[in-house]
Amino acid sequence: MATTPAQPLPDPPKLIATDLDGTLFRSDGTLSERTRGALAAVERAGIRVVLVTGRPSRCIPALLEGIGPYFVIAANGAAVHAPDGTVAHMSPIRPLAAARLVARVRRVVPGVSFAVEYDRDFGHEPAYPTWSFGGETVPLVGAAEGLLARAPGRPVLKILAHHPTLPLDDFFEQTRCAAGPNAETTHSTGLSLAEFSAPRVTKATTLIEWSGRLGIGSHEIAAFGDMPNDLPMLTAVANSYAMANAHPDVLAAARHRAPSHDEDGVAQVLEGIVDTVLCRAGRDEAR
């Protein structure tokens, strides 16, 4: 059962990994000054911060202009961005595998429409609804098969599928079964929208690989999230926090619970971690 942030961790983590929407950002999409200050305080205390999001790579440079210079794991693990917004690493879906995936899902789920997220831009079918993340480029519009035919030299980081009438649970199960082991399938919006990454590419796999290169193990990471696309990350680290507003599956899986994103829940936990670090430093100086 999830615990409350009032129970301090026995040892401060070496790395904070946090989702954005529904976790770090409030319901209106803003980052509070309290949360901004807590992130900065964590880094001053010597703890690294990485932002881990399902948002596409194309919006990361604009995102960092507003939030500050942090490493970002984007597109559910398919890309890693340096603090200046440039792409440091990608794990794209192979074009042929992407085309076959679209064909399978279209065959199994009539009425589905698709979007394709490349490294710097995106395309979508006419029936696919689009949402703005800021820093948008003009999308390519056309059938997914034609969009994927343009993929050489344009890495495909994520494919999205939407259905206008099927309930999310039914749609997700159908798309997950259609994709099988040929893709990682998840969802994160509460809409009938499924997200596909390359096989074995999740927030968790990229986070653990990236942190491992820094000499930080999964037992030294604290992670925050709210939706099913966060589950691999939350179950891969020693200290996982579900936001109070999280999906039921996330609340059930996380080891700890943080207050909601509209209560600056991440900031509340981070402030406790920083207090622990400063208290220990004070005791060490007193010896």
Buried (B, 14 or more C-beta within 10 A) or exposed (E): EBEEBEEEBEEBBBBBBBBBBBBBBBEEEEBBEBBBBBBEBBBEBEBBBBBBBBBBBBBBBBBBEEBBEBBBBBBBBBBBBBEEBEBEEBBBBBBEBBBBBBEBBBEEBEEBBBBBBBBBBBBBBEEBEEEEBEBBEEBBEBBBBEBBEBBEEBBBBBBBBBBEEBEBEEBBBBBBEBBEEBBBBBBBBEEBBBBBBBBEBBBBBBBBBBBEEEEBBBEBBBBBBBBBBBBBBBBBBBBBBBBBBBBEBBBEBBBBBBBBBBBBBBBBBBBBBBBBBEEEEEEEEEE
